[in-house]
Amino acid sequence: MEEKESEEKLMSAKSNGADSRVPSKKRGLARLLAATKYSAEGLRACYKSEEAFRIEIFLSIFLVPLALFLGETALESAILLLSIALVLIVELLNSAVEATIDRVGPGYHDLAKRAKDIASGAVFISLITFLLVWAVLLLDRFSAANV
C-alpha cells in the first residue's frame, strides 16, 4: 500500500515537471555548504577509484613545497602551483567522463571510446604543460646560476 502511494506521488510529481527524489534548491550559505560537501565527496570518490589521481596527489605533496621553494617571485610560484592544479583538475574531469561512460553501459561503442580517448588526451596535454613549465623554470634557474 505504502509503495503504491509512493509511486503515485512520483507519477504526480513527474506530471508536474518535478521529481520528488531531487532535493529542493538551496540558497545562500546552505547552498555553499552543500556544494562544498559535494565537492569533497567527488574528490574522495576520485581518490578511492582512480590510481592515477592518487599518484598525482602523492606527487603534489612533494611538488607544492618545491614550487614554493623554487619560485623566486610570487608569480613564478603561482605558475608552478597552477601547473600542478591543472593536472589534478584535468584528471578529475577525465575520471568524471570515464564514470559517466561506464554508467551508460559496459559494452563497447566507438563514441564511448572516442570520449574516453579525448579525455585521456586532455590529461596528457596537462602533463606535458606541467613538464614544460617546470623545465623552463628549472633551466632558467640553473643556467642563471652557472653564469
Sequence and secondary structure as in RCSB ss.txt:
>XXXX:A:sequence
MEEKESEEKLMSAKSNGADSRVPSKKRGLARLLAATKYSAEGLRACYKSEEAFRIEIFLSIFLVPLALFLGETAL
ESAILLLSIALVLIVELLNSAVEATIDRVGPGYHDLAKRAKDIASGAVFISLITFLLVWAVLLLDRFSAANV
>XXXX:A:secstr
 HHHHHHHHHHHHHHTT  TTS     HHHHHHHHHHHHHHHHHHHHHH HHHHHHHHHHHHHHHHHHHH SSHH
HHHHHHHHHHHHHHHHHHHHHHHHHHHHH SS  HHHHHHHHHHHHHHHHHHHHHHHHHHHHHHHHHHHHH 
